[in-house]
């Protein structure tokens, strides 16, 4: 987060720019790297996805409650809409193999991707 490996400060204050960059990279890898300043494209992408709603002050100290809210929004952004339906969630939790649990909502991949058993 801009301090190098030898100056890591796990108890230091985290700015909106730092947290937004880390969250963006966790969600989308290095897709938004390369801007000046380094965080600009990351924050804009998070704002466009309605994960981070206020990017006007990137040097603001991030608040734990807002961090949790942004992480919740990020999970919803990454989850297909069909998987948010309560009935679908129940069907998937019961490991339903029929159409009640769409493939994109299942925790395991199709059988063709699994190794064959002996």
Backbone as JSON Lines, residues from 0, in Angstrom:
{"i":0,"aa":"X","n":[0.83,-1.18,0.0],"ca":[0.0,0.0,0.0],"c":[0.87,1.24,0.0]}
{"i":1,"aa":"X","n":[1.86,1.23,-0.8],"ca":[2.67,2.42,-0.98],"c":[3.78,2.62,0.01]}
{"i":2,"aa":"X","n":[4.01,1.67,0.94],"ca":[5.07,1.86,1.92],"c":[6.2,0.85,1.77]}
{"i":3,"aa":"X","n":[6.07,-0.08,0.85],"ca":[7.11,-1.07,0.65],"c":[7.04,-2.19,1.68]}
{"i":4,"aa":"X","n":[7.71,-3.27,1.41],"ca":[7.65,-4.46,2.26],"c":[8.36,-4.26,3.59]}
{"i":5,"aa":"X","n":[9.37,-3.43,3.64],"ca":[10.11,-3.26,4.89],"c":[9.45,-2.27,5.85]}
{"i":6,"aa":"X","n":[8.49,-1.49,5.37],"ca":[7.83,-0.5,6.2],"c":[6.37,-0.85,6.49]}
{"i":7,"aa":"X","n":[6.0,-2.11,6.33],"ca":[4.62,-2.53,6.54],"c":[4.15,-2.13,7.94]}
{"i":8,"aa":"X","n":[2.96,-1.55,8.03],"ca":[2.44,-1.03,9.28],"c":[1.02,-1.56,9.51]}
{"i":9,"aa":"X","n":[0.87,-2.76,10.05],"ca":[-0.46,-3.36,10.18],"c":[-1.39,-2.61,11.13]}
{"i":10,"aa":"X","n":[-0.88,-1.77,12.0],"ca":[-1.73,-1.03,12.94],"c":[-1.92,0.42,12.53]}
{"i":11,"aa":"X","n":[-1.42,0.78,11.38],"ca":[-1.53,2.16,10.91],"c":[-2.92,2.47,10.39]}
{"i":12,"aa":"X","n":[-3.17,3.73,10.18],"ca":[-4.44,4.19,9.63],"c":[-4.46,3.87,8.14]}
{"i":13,"aa":"X","n":[-5.63,3.45,7.65],"ca":[-5.79,3.13,6.24],"c":[-6.66,4.2,5.6]}
{"i":14,"aa":"X","n":[-6.19,4.73,4.5],"ca":[-6.98,5.75,3.79],"c":[-7.95,5.08,2.83]}
{"i":15,"aa":"X","n":[-8.9,5.86,2.39],"ca":[-9.88,5.37,1.41],"c":[-9.16,4.94,0.13]}
{"i":16,"aa":"X","n":[-8.13,5.66,-0.28],"ca":[-7.37,5.3,-1.48],"c":[-6.68,3.96,-1.3]}
{"i":17,"aa":"X","n":[-6.07,3.74,-0.15],"ca":[-5.37,2.48,0.1],"c":[-6.34,1.32,0.16]}
{"i":18,"aa":"X","n":[-7.41,1.46,0.95],"ca":[-8.37,0.38,1.07],"c":[-9.04,0.1,-0.27]}
{"i":19,"aa":"X","n":[-9.44,1.16,-0.98],"ca":[-10.09,0.98,-2.28],"c":[-9.21,0.26,-3.27]}
{"i":20,"aa":"X","n":[-7.93,0.58,-3.26],"ca":[-6.99,-0.09,-4.17],"c":[-6.86,-1.56,-3.83]}
{"i":21,"aa":"X","n":[-6.75,-1.87,-2.55],"ca":[-6.63,-3.27,-2.13],"c":[-7.91,-4.04,-2.46]}
{"i":22,"aa":"X","n":[-9.07,-3.46,-2.18],"ca":[-10.34,-4.13,-2.47],"c":[-10.5,-4.33,-3.97]}
{"i":23,"aa":"X","n":[-10.19,-3.32,-4.74],"ca":[-10.29,-3.42,-6.2],"c":[-9.38,-4.52,-6.74]}
{"i":24,"aa":"X","n":[-8.15,-4.59,-6.23],"ca":[-7.23,-5.64,-6.68],"c":[-7.7,-7.02,-6.25]}
{"i":25,"aa":"X","n":[-8.32,-7.12,-5.08],"ca":[-8.84,-8.41,-4.62],"c":[-9.98,-8.88,-5.53]}
{"i":26,"aa":"X","n":[-10.78,-7.94,-6.03],"ca":[-11.91,-8.28,-6.88],"c":[-11.53,-8.46,-8.34]}
{"i":27,"aa":"X","n":[-10.63,-7.61,-8.84],"ca":[-10.38,-7.58,-10.29],"c":[-8.91,-7.67,-10.67]}
{"i":28,"aa":"X","n":[-8.04,-8.04,-9.74],"ca":[-6.62,-8.15,-10.03],"c":[-6.02,-6.8,-10.37]}
{"i":29,"aa":"X","n":[-5.1,-6.77,-11.31],"ca":[-4.4,-5.54,-11.64],"c":[-5.06,-4.77,-12.79]}
{"i":30,"aa":"X","n":[-6.32,-5.06,-13.07],"ca":[-7.04,-4.46,-14.19],"c":[-7.0,-2.93,-14.16]}
{"i":31,"aa":"X","n":[-7.01,-2.32,-12.98],"ca":[-7.08,-0.87,-12.88],"c":[-5.77,-0.24,-12.42]}
{"i":32,"aa":"X","n":[-4.68,-0.98,-12.46],"ca":[-3.36,-0.43,-12.13],"c":[-2.9,0.51,-13.24]}
{"i":33,"aa":"X","n":[-1.98,1.41,-12.89],"ca":[-1.33,2.23,-13.9],"c":[-1.79,3.67,-13.98]}
{"i":34,"aa":"X","n":[-2.79,4.05,-13.2],"ca":[-3.27,5.43,-13.25],"c":[-2.41,6.34,-12.39]}
{"i":35,"aa":"X","n":[-2.54,7.62,-12.6],"ca":[-1.89,8.62,-11.75],"c":[-2.97,9.53,-11.22]}
{"i":36,"aa":"X","n":[-3.15,9.57,-9.92],"ca":[-2.48,8.79,-8.88],"c":[-2.9,7.31,-8.95]}
{"i":37,"aa":"X","n":[-2.13,6.47,-8.29],"ca":[-2.26,5.02,-8.4],"c":[-3.67,4.5,-8.1]}
{"i":38,"aa":"X","n":[-4.44,5.18,-7.3],"ca":[-5.73,4.69,-6.84],"c":[-6.9,5.16,-7.7]}
{"i":39,"aa":"X","n":[-6.69,6.11,-8.59],"ca":[-7.79,6.77,-9.31],"c":[-8.71,5.79,-10.03]}
{"i":40,"aa":"X","n":[-8.17,4.92,-10.86],"ca":[-9.0,3.99,-11.62],"c":[-9.65,2.95,-10.71]}
{"i":41,"aa":"X","n":[-8.95,2.56,-9.65],"ca":[-9.51,1.59,-8.7],"c":[-10.76,2.18,-8.04]}
{"i":42,"aa":"X","n":[-10.67,3.41,-7.55],"ca":[-11.8,4.03,-6.87],"c":[-12.96,4.26,-7.84]}
{"i":43,"aa":"X","n":[-12.65,4.69,-9.04],"ca":[-13.72,4.91,-10.03],"c":[-14.44,3.61,-10.36]}
{"i":44,"aa":"X","n":[-13.7,2.51,-10.48],"ca":[-14.33,1.21,-10.77],"c":[-15.23,0.78,-9.61]}
{"i":45,"aa":"X","n":[-14.77,1.0,-8.39],"ca":[-15.59,0.65,-7.22],"c":[-16.84,1.52,-7.16]}
{"i":46,"aa":"X","n":[-16.7,2.79,-7.5],"ca":[-17.86,3.68,-7.51],"c":[-18.85,3.27,-8.6]}
{"i":47,"aa":"X","n":[-18.34,2.93,-9.78],"ca":[-19.21,2.5,-10.89],"c":[-19.99,1.23,-10.53]}
{"i":48,"aa":"X","n":[-19.39,0.38,-9.7],"ca":[-20.05,-0.87,-9.29],"c":[-20.92,-0.67,-8.04]}
{"i":49,"aa":"X","n":[-21.06,0.57,-7.58],"ca":[-21.83,0.9,-6.37],"c":[-21.3,0.19,-5.13]}
{"i":50,"aa":"X","n":[-20.0,-0.06,-5.1],"ca":[-19.37,-0.65,-3.92],"c":[-18.86,0.46,-3.01]}
{"i":51,"aa":"X","n":[-18.21,1.45,-3.58],"ca":[-17.73,2.61,-2.84],"c":[-18.49,3.82,-3.38]}
{"i":52,"aa":"X","n":[-19.23,4.49,-2.52],"ca":[-20.11,5.55,-3.02],"c":[-19.53,6.96,-2.87]}
{"i":53,"aa":"X","n":[-18.45,7.12,-2.13],"ca":[-17.87,8.45,-1.95],"c":[-16.37,8.39,-2.16]}
{"i":54,"aa":"X","n":[-15.94,8.83,-3.34],"ca":[-14.51,8.81,-3.65],"c":[-13.93,10.22,-3.72]}
{"i":55,"aa":"X","n":[-14.68,11.2,-3.22],"ca":[-14.25,12.59,-3.35],"c":[-13.03,12.94,-2.5]}
{"i":56,"aa":"X","n":[-12.78,12.18,-1.42],"ca":[-11.64,12.48,-0.56],"c":[-10.83,11.19,-0.33]}
{"i":57,"aa":"X","n":[-9.95,10.85,-1.26],"ca":[-9.21,9.59,-1.15],"c":[-8.26,9.53,0.04]}
{"i":58,"aa":"X","n":[-7.91,10.68,0.63],"ca":[-7.01,10.65,1.78],"c":[-7.76,10.55,3.11]}
{"i":59,"aa":"X","n":[-9.1,10.45,3.05],"ca":[-9.89,10.3,4.27],"c":[-9.57,8.97,4.94]}
{"i":60,"aa":"X","n":[-9.59,8.98,6.26],"ca":[-9.39,7.74,7.01],"c":[-10.61,6.86,6.81]}
{"i":61,"aa":"X","n":[-10.37,5.6,6.51],"ca":[-11.5,4.7,6.28],"c":[-12.06,4.24,7.62]}
{"i":62,"aa":"X","n":[-13.35,4.09,7.68],"ca":[-14.07,3.72,8.89],"c":[-14.45,2.25,8.81]}
{"i":63,"aa":"X","n":[-14.26,1.51,9.89],"ca":[-14.52,0.07,9.9],"c":[-15.92,-0.27,9.42]}
{"i":64,"aa":"X","n":[-16.91,0.46,9.85],"ca":[-18.28,0.19,9.43],"c":[-18.45,0.33,7.93]}
{"i":65,"aa":"X","n":[-17.81,1.35,7.35],"ca":[-17.89,1.52,5.91],"c":[-17.12,0.42,5.18]}
{"i":66,"aa":"X","n":[-16.02,-0.02,5.77],"ca":[-15.26,-1.12,5.18],"c":[-16.14,-2.36,5.09]}
{"i":67,"aa":"X","n":[-16.84,-2.67,6.18],"ca":[-17.72,-3.85,6.18],"c":[-18.84,-3.69,5.16]}
{"i":68,"aa":"X","n":[-19.41,-2.5,5.05],"ca":[-20.46,-2.24,4.08],"c":[-19.95,-2.43,2.65]}
{"i":69,"aa":"X","n":[-18.75,-1.92,2.38],"ca":[-18.18,-2.07,1.04],"c":[-17.87,-3.53,0.73]}
{"i":70,"aa":"X","n":[-17.42,-4.27,1.73],"ca":[-17.15,-5.69,1.5],"c":[-18.45,-6.45,1.23]}
{"i":71,"aa":"X","n":[-19.53,-6.08,1.92],"ca":[-20.83,-6.69,1.66],"c":[-21.29,-6.36,0.24]}
{"i":72,"aa":"X","n":[-21.15,-5.11,-0.16],"ca":[-21.53,-4.72,-1.52],"c":[-20.69,-5.45,-2.56]}
{"i":73,"aa":"X","n":[-19.41,-5.64,-2.26],"ca":[-18.52,-6.34,-3.19],"c":[-18.97,-7.78,-3.36]}
{"i":74,"aa":"X","n":[-19.39,-8.42,-2.27],"ca":[-19.88,-9.79,-2.37],"c":[-21.13,-9.85,-3.23]}
{"i":75,"aa":"X","n":[-22.04,-8.9,-3.03],"ca":[-23.25,-8.87,-3.84],"c":[-22.93,-8.59,-5.29]}
{"i":76,"aa":"X","n":[-21.92,-7.76,-5.56],"ca":[-21.51,-7.46,-6.93],"c":[-20.94,-8.69,-7.61]}
{"i":77,"aa":"X","n":[-20.25,-9.53,-6.85],"ca":[-19.6,-10.71,-7.42],"c":[-20.54,-11.9,-7.51]}
{"i":78,"aa":"X","n":[-21.68,-11.85,-6.83],"ca":[-22.62,-12.95,-6.81],"c":[-23.68,-12.75,-7.89]}
{"i":79,"aa":"X","n":[-23.9,-13.76,-8.75],"ca":[-24.95,-13.61,-9.76],"c":[-26.29,-13.33,-9.1]}
{"i":80,"aa":"X","n":[-27.1,-12.49,-9.71],"ca":[-28.39,-12.07,-9.13],"c":[-29.27,-13.26,-8.79]}
{"i":81,"aa":"X","n":[-29.28,-14.28,-9.64],"ca":[-30.14,-15.45,-9.39],"c":[-29.78,-16.13,-8.07]}
{"i":82,"aa":"X","n":[-28.52,-16.04,-7.67],"ca":[-28.06,-16.72,-6.45],"c":[-28.46,-15.98,-5.18]}
{"i":83,"aa":"X","n":[-28.98,-14.77,-5.31],"ca":[-29.4,-13.99,-4.15],"c":[-30.84,-14.31,-3.74]}
{"i":84,"aa":"X","n":[-31.57,-15.03,-4.58],"ca":[-32.95,-15.4,-4.27],"c":[-32.97,-16.4,-3.11]}
{"i":85,"aa":"X","n":[-33.75,-16.15,-2.08],"ca":[-33.77,-17.05,-0.91],"c":[-34.11,-18.5,-1.24]}
{"i":86,"aa":"X","n":[-35.03,-18.71,-2.17],"ca":[-35.4,-20.09,-2.52],"c":[-34.23,-20.81,-3.22]}
{"i":87,"aa":"X","n":[-33.51,-20.06,-4.04],"ca":[-32.33,-20.63,-4.72],"c":[-31.26,-20.94,-3.68]}
{"i":88,"aa":"X","n":[-31.06,-20.04,-2.72],"ca":[-30.07,-20.28,-1.67],"c":[-30.4,-21.53,-0.87]}
{"i":89,"aa":"X","n":[-31.68,-21.75,-0.57],"ca":[-32.09,-22.95,0.17],"c":[-31.83,-24.19,-0.68]}
{"i":90,"aa":"X","n":[-32.22,-24.15,-1.95],"ca":[-32.01,-25.3,-2.83],"c":[-30.53,-25.64,-2.95]}
{"i":91,"aa":"X","n":[-29.7,-24.62,-3.05],"ca":[-28.26,-24.85,-3.17],"c":[-27.68,-25.37,-1.85]}
{"i":92,"aa":"X","n":[-28.19,-24.85,-0.73],"ca":[-27.71,-25.31,0.58],"c":[-28.06,-26.78,0.79]}
{"i":93,"aa":"X","n":[-29.16,-27.22,0.18],"ca":[-29.58,-28.63,0.28],"c":[-28.92,-29.49,-0.79]}
{"i":94,"aa":"X","n":[-27.97,-28.9,-1.53],"ca":[-27.25,-29.6,-2.6],"c":[-28.18,-30.15,-3.66]}
{"i":95,"aa":"X","n":[-29.19,-29.37,-3.99],"ca":[-30.15,-29.78,-5.02],"c":[-29.45,-29.88,-6.36]}
{"i":96,"aa":"X","n":[-29.64,-30.99,-7.04],"ca":[-29.0,-31.21,-8.34],"c":[-29.9,-30.79,-9.5]}
{"i":97,"aa":"X","n":[-31.15,-30.44,-9.21],"ca":[-32.06,-30.08,-10.28],"c":[-31.93,-28.59,-10.62]}
{"i":98,"aa":"X","n":[-32.88,-28.09,-11.4],"ca":[-32.82,-26.69,-11.85],"c":[-33.07,-25.68,-10.73]}
{"i":99,"aa":"X","n":[-33.46,-26.14,-9.54],"ca":[-33.71,-25.22,-8.43],"c":[-32.43,-24.52,-7.99]}
{"i":100,"aa":"X","n":[-31.28,-25.15,-8.23],"ca":[-29.98,-24.55,-7.91],"c":[-29.2,-24.4,-9.21]}
{"i":101,"aa":"X","n":[-29.22,-23.21,-9.8],"ca":[-28.52,-22.99,-11.06],"c":[-27.02,-23.31,-10.95]}
{"i":102,"aa":"X","n":[-26.43,-23.7,-12.02],"ca":[-25.02,-24.09,-12.05],"c":[-24.13,-22.98,-11.5]}
{"i":103,"aa":"X","n":[-24.41,-21.72,-11.85],"ca":[-23.55,-20.63,-11.4],"c":[-23.63,-20.38,-9.9]}
{"i":104,"aa":"X","n":[-24.6,-21.01,-9.24],"ca":[-24.77,-20.83,-7.8],"c":[-24.2,-21.99,-6.98]}
{"i":105,"aa":"X","n":[-23.77,-23.02,-7.63],"ca":[-23.26,-24.2,-6.92],"c":[-21.83,-23.97,-6.48]}
{"i":106,"aa":"X","n":[-21.47,-24.56,-5.35],"ca":[-20.13,-24.39,-4.79],"c":[-19.08,-25.2,-5.52]}
{"i":107,"aa":"X","n":[-19.47,-26.32,-6.14],"ca":[-18.49,-27.15,-6.83],"c":[-18.69,-27.04,-8.33]}
{"i":108,"aa":"X","n":[-17.64,-27.3,-9.05],"ca":[-17.68,-27.24,-10.51],"c":[-18.37,-28.47,-11.06]}
{"i":109,"aa":"X","n":[-18.64,-28.44,-12.37],"ca":[-19.22,-29.61,-13.03],"c":[-18.34,-30.82,-12.84]}
{"i":110,"aa":"X","n":[-18.92,-32.02,-12.91],"ca":[-18.18,-33.27,-12.72],"c":[-17.01,-33.4,-13.68]}
{"i":111,"aa":"X","n":[-17.11,-32.83,-14.88],"ca":[-16.02,-32.97,-15.84],"c":[-14.73,-32.29,-15.38]}
{"i":112,"aa":"X","n":[-14.83,-31.35,-14.47],"ca":[-13.65,-30.67,-13.96],"c":[-13.04,-31.36,-12.75]}
{"i":113,"aa":"X","n":[-13.77,-32.32,-12.17],"ca":[-13.28,-33.01,-10.98],"c":[-12.42,-34.2,-11.39]}
{"i":114,"aa":"X","n":[-11.4,-34.53,-10.6],"ca":[-10.58,-35.7,-10.93],"c":[-11.4,-36.97,-10.77]}
{"i":115,"aa":"X","n":[-11.08,-37.96,-11.57],"ca":[-11.81,-39.23,-11.49],"c":[-11.36,-40.0,-10.24]}
{"i":116,"aa":"X","n":[-12.31,-40.67,-9.61],"ca":[-11.98,-41.45,-8.43],"c":[-11.55,-42.85,-8.85]}
{"i":117,"aa":"X","n":[-10.8,-43.52,-7.98],"ca":[-10.32,-44.88,-8.28],"c":[-11.36,-45.93,-7.99]}
